[in-house]
C-alpha cells in the first residue's frame, strides 16, 4: 500500500486497534470493536468517524456563487451564508447526464464557496470547474488543508457541545468556531441518517479535536466507528455512493436524486439531458431489496423476476438494524415492478428471495 494516501489520524487509529483497507485511494480504518457494534452504537448512542479522505476545494473571487450555481445541479439561490447544500457535478456526453461526483457545497459568501467532494473525484471536480471558470476566480484543491470528523447519533449534540462547539444550527446549517486554538467548521450534516455533525478542523491539528471528541464519545457510551459501519448505515438509508449508485454511467434521476436538481435554473451542467430524461422518465430506478429469508446481498448481482433479469444490485450488506440482508438495485422501469413484489437475487448460484421496497429501509432522524 505504498501508493495509498494516508490521513492525519492513522497513528491514533492504530492505537485504537483499527483494521484498515484501501478506499478511494486512501488507507481507511474499517472497524475497531466490529462493524455491528459500531453501527449499533451510532443508531442508539453516538459514533465517531474519521472521514478526512473526503476532498475539499475552495472557489473564490467575484461571482463565485453565481458561477458554481451555473455548473452544479442544485440551486444555491435557495440558501445563503451559513448554509450547506447537497448537489451534483454532472456531465453531458451523448445526451446522457452522468455524474462526475456528488458533493456538499458550503455557502461562505457570494464570493466564496467551499466544496466537499468524494476522495477519488476531487481532482476531476476541480479540473472540470477550472476549465470553464471565468477570469478572476481561483479554484484551489485543499484536500490536505482540513480533516473531516463525523459525530453521528442521538447523543451527537451532547458530544459536540462538550467541546464548547455550536450544536443548535438547523439541518445543513454550519458555523465556524474554535476548539483549543484550532479553527473548526461545524456542520449539521452526515451520512448515517442520524442526527449528527461533521467537523472540519485543520489537517495538522486534527488530533487535538479527535482526542477530545473520542473522550466525549466514550463518556456518552459511544464508540469510534470505521468504514464498515459507515457503509451499513448509509445503505440502510438508501444513500447513494459514487461508483455504486452514482457514476458517469448512472443518471441522478435513476439514483432518485432529482430532489437535488434546480429544475428552474437557466443553466447547470447536464441540464438539457436531465430535462429530456425527466420528460420521458428514467429507464432504470434505484429500489431497495430486503431478503425474505437468509442471505447476504452484495453489489453486481442479477435481480430476477421469474426467469427474466430486471435489474442489478449496486450495493448490498447485512443490516444490523433489520437483521436481514439488504441491497440497493437499479431496476428496469419497463419491468413494472411494484413495491412489495417478490424477486430473487442470484447469490453465487443460489436464489435469494427479496421484497422490493422504496428506500430508505428505516426512518431518517437527521432533522
N, C-alpha and C positions, 0 to 999 in steps of 0.2 A: 504493500500500500504506500510506496514511496511517493507516488504522484497524487495522492489524495490530499485535499486541503484539510486543515485542522483548525478547529475553533479555539477560542481563548480560554476554555474551561476544561480542556482534556485532562489535565492533571487532577482536577477536582473529581471528575467522573471516575477516573481510575481509583482514586482513594475511596470512593463510594462503592467500588466493586462492580462497575458497569461492564456489560458486554458491549462490543462495538461492531458496526458494519458500515460499509460504504453506501452512501445515498446521495445522489445528485452531485457526485464528485467530492463529497465531504465525508470525513470519518465521524460517525454519529453514535451516541450512546443508545443502544437498543432497549436495554432494560437493566434494572438494579435488583429489586426484590422479585421481579417476574411481571410479565405483561398483565395478567389478570389482576394481580394485587394493585398495580399502578392504575389500571383502568378503573377498578372499583373505588380506589381512594379518590380519584378525580370526580367520579359521579357522586360520591357520598360525602366527601370532605374537601380535599384540595390536592392538586398535583402541581409539581414544579418542573417545567420543561425548558431545556436549553435548545433553542432553535436559531442559534446565531448563524447557521448556514444560510438562512434566508438572505436574499440580496437587499441592498439599499442603494438608492440613487437619488440625486437631487437635481431638480430643474429650476434654474434661477435666471432672472432677468425680466425686463419689461414684458408683460403679457404672458408670463409662464403658464398661469392657469388657463388662459384663453387658448394657448397652443395645445396643452395637454387635453383640454376638452374637445379639441378638434381631431384628436388622434384616438384616444381610448373610448370605450363604448359608453360607460355610464356618464351621467350628466353632472359635472361639477357645479353647475348652476343651482343644484338642489342643496348644496352645502356651502360652508364658508370656513373661515379660520377657526381652528379648534375642533374641526370635524374630519373624519376619515371616511373613505368610501371604497367598497369592493368594486373592481372594474376589470375589464379585459382588454388586452392588446391583441388585435386581430390582424389578419392579412386577407387579401382578396386575390386568390390565384385561380384562374379559370372559372370565375364566378362562384367560388366556394370560399366562405369566410372561415378559415382555420384559425386556431388560437395560438398565438406566439406564447402567451402567458396570461395567467390571472394574477392579480396583484392588489395591494391596498395603496390608495393614494391619500396622503395626508395633506390637507389644505392648510399651508402655513400662512400664505398671503397671496394676493393677486400675482405677486412676482416670485413666488417660491412654492413649488410642490415637491413633497418628499414621497418617494415611491419605495414600496417593499415588494419586489417580485420574488419568484421562486429561485432557489440557489442556482440551478443549472441554466436558467434562462436570463439571468441578469445581463450578461454581455449582449445577448440578442436584443433585449428590450432597449438597452442604452444605445446600441448601434442603430436600431430602427428609428428611435427618436432623434438621434443626431442627424441622420440622413436628410430629414425634412425640416429640421429646426430653422426658424428664421434668424437672421442676424441679430446679435445682441443676447441670445440665450446661451447659457452654459449648462451642459448636462454632464454630471460627474458621477462616476461609479464609486460609491462609498461603502463597498461590501465589507471592508475591514475597519471601518470607522466606528461601527456600532455593533454591539451584541444584541440579541433578542431573547428575552426570558419570558416565558408564558406561565402565568399563575392562573389555574383554572379549577373551578369547582365551587360548591355552595359556600365555602369558607374563604374564598379568594379575597373578598373585600377586607376581611379581618387580617389576613396575611399582609396585603399591600399597605393597609392602614397602620400596621405595627411598625412600619419603616417611616411613618410620618408622611407618606406619599398620598396624593389625592385619589379618592375612590368614588366620588359622587357624580362623575360625569355620566351623561346618557350613553346608551349603546352607540358605538362608533364615534364617540367623542374622545378627545385626548387633551392632556395638559402637560406642560413642561415644568419639571420640578427638579429637586436636588436631594440626594442622599449622601451624607458623609463626604460632602465636597464633590460628588460625582453628579453631573447633569444627567437626568433621566427623563425620557419622554414616556408617559404612561397613557395607554390607550385601552378603551373598553372593547377589545376585540379578542378573538380566539378561534380555535379550530376544533373545538370539542363539543359544542352545543350547550356548554355550561356557562353560567355567569363567570366572567373571567377578565383578565387583563394581560396585555403584552407590554413589557417594559423594555425600553431601548436605552441602556447606558453606553458609555463609551467603551469601545472594544478593550482598551488597555486597562480599564478599571472595572471590568465586568465581574471579577472575582469578589470584589468588595460587596457588590449588590447581591450576587448569587449566594454568598455565605450568609448574609443577613436574611434573605428570603428563605433559605433552607432551614435556618433556626426557627423562623416563624412558622413555616410549613410543618415542621416536626412537632412544634408545640401545639399546633391545631389538629394533630392526628393525621396529617397528610404524608405524602411521600414524593421524592423525586421520581420523575417518570420519563421514559425514553420513547424512542421512535416506534416501538411495537405498540404501546398504549395509544400513542398519537394516531396511529393508523386504525386501530379498532374503534376508537372514539369517533373519528371523523367518518368512518364507514357507517356506523350506526346512525349518524346524522344525514347520510347521503351527500356529504360534501365532496365535490369533485377534487381529484388530484391530477395535476398536469402530468401527461404521459399515460394516464389511465382513462379518465372521463373527459379530459380536455387535451387537444393536441392540434396540430396542423391538419389532421385528417377528420377531426370531430368538430362540429359547429357548436356555438354556445346554446343554440336552441335545442339541439339534440341532448345536451347536458343539463337542460332545464335552467339555464342561466339567462333567459330572456328578461328577467326582472332587473338584470344588471346592464341593460341597454337603454340608452336615452333615445327612444324611437323618434321623438320630436326634434332632436338636434339636426341641424343642417348638414353636419359633417362628422364622421369618425371613420376610422379605417374599417373596411368591410361592410360599410353601410348598405350599399346597393345590393350586395349579395344576401345580406341578412334580411333586408326588406322583402326581397323576392322569395326567400325561404319561408319567411313568416306568412306570406300570402298563400303559398302552396302547401305549407305545413312540412315539418321535418320528416324525412323518410325513416328515421330511427328516433327513439326516445329513451332516455335513461329511466329504468324501472328498478324497483327493489325486488329481491328474491329472498325468501326465508325458507330454509329447509324444513320440511314437514317432519321428517324423522332424523336419523343420524346422518351426518355428512358435513365435512368442512369444505366450503367452496373457495375457489381461487380464481384468479384472473385468467382470461383467454380460454374459457371452457364453452363448448357449444350448448346453447339453450334450445331445447326441442319441444315442440307441441305435437305429440304423436310421433310420426316419422319425419316430420319436416323441421328443418332448423329455422328458428325465427329470430335468433339473436346470438350474442356472445357476452360472456361476463367481462367486466372491465376491472373490478376489484372483488375480492372475496376474503372472508375471515370467519372466525368463531366469535359470536357476540357474547361477551361476559354478562351483559345485562339481560339479554333474552335467553341465554344459554342454548343457543341454536346457531347453526351455520347461516350466514347471510352473504349476500352479494349485491353488487350493482351491475346492471347489464344494459346494453343497448339492444332494444327490441324493435324489430321492424314494425312500423305503424300500420303497414298494409296487412299484417297478420291479425289485426283487430283483437288483441289480447286484453281482456278486461281485468281490472283489479279483482283479486280473489280467485282467478283462474289458476289451475294447477299445470305446471310444466315440469319437465325433467332437465337436469343438467348432467352432462356426461363427465363424470369424475373418474378419469383413468379407466374407462370402460364400464363403470358402474353407474346406473341411472339413479340419480338422487332427486326425489320428488320435492318440488318447491312451490310455494304460494307466491303469486305475483302481487306486488303492492306498490303504492306510491311512496317514495321516500319522503321524510325520514322514517326510520324504524321506531324511534322513540321521540317524545316531545322535546323540542328545544327549550332551554331555560336561559338563553343568552340575555334576554331583556329583564 
